[in-house]
């Protein structure tokens, strides 16, 4: 049995293409892996606070010096990090906002990129500690950006996932969604076809 951690980050609930892709993924994955445990976190309905002095205090202060709010921030970060560490498969549903990922997803990363837990620094530089995991990234994009200089999603996510040791990353892009005509249907069909191969 594998543990699958799914992170939703679309600000929209209705008509969200990345959420549609997530549901497609879940249905196909469950059919192929009925014994796997799936956990879904929706960062739109249960937001993770952005990195601030409270969380930094929770990380850096000795336990006896932490305030109640700092301890609560640390506990939240620990919970999110523990889930990621325990997962065998990570799924990120990430619509493109202003050429990049939603700020809610960036906040989640800020909580789980933890020195000594998900990465460490050694004599040769940083080393990811989450080796052996797989990741799937489901994106929804109004235009067509894959492979272009305007795509700041895929390069960033590959870098940050690789930083913590996750190098087996598959991207599934639904592109051209705001371009009208045949672009929408083509973009969705390509994404759904690749999802079927993944499961």
Secondary structure, DSSP 8 states (H G I E B T S, - for coil): --EEEEEE--S-STT-HHHHHHHHHHHHHHHH-TT-EEEEEETTTS------HHHHHHHHS-GGG--HHHHHHHHHHHHHHHHHHH-SEEEEEEE-BTTB--HHHHHHHHHH--BTTTEEEETTEEEES-TT-EEEEEEE-SS--TTSTT--HHHHHHHHHHHTT--EEEEEEE--TTS-THHHHHHHHHHHHHHHHH-
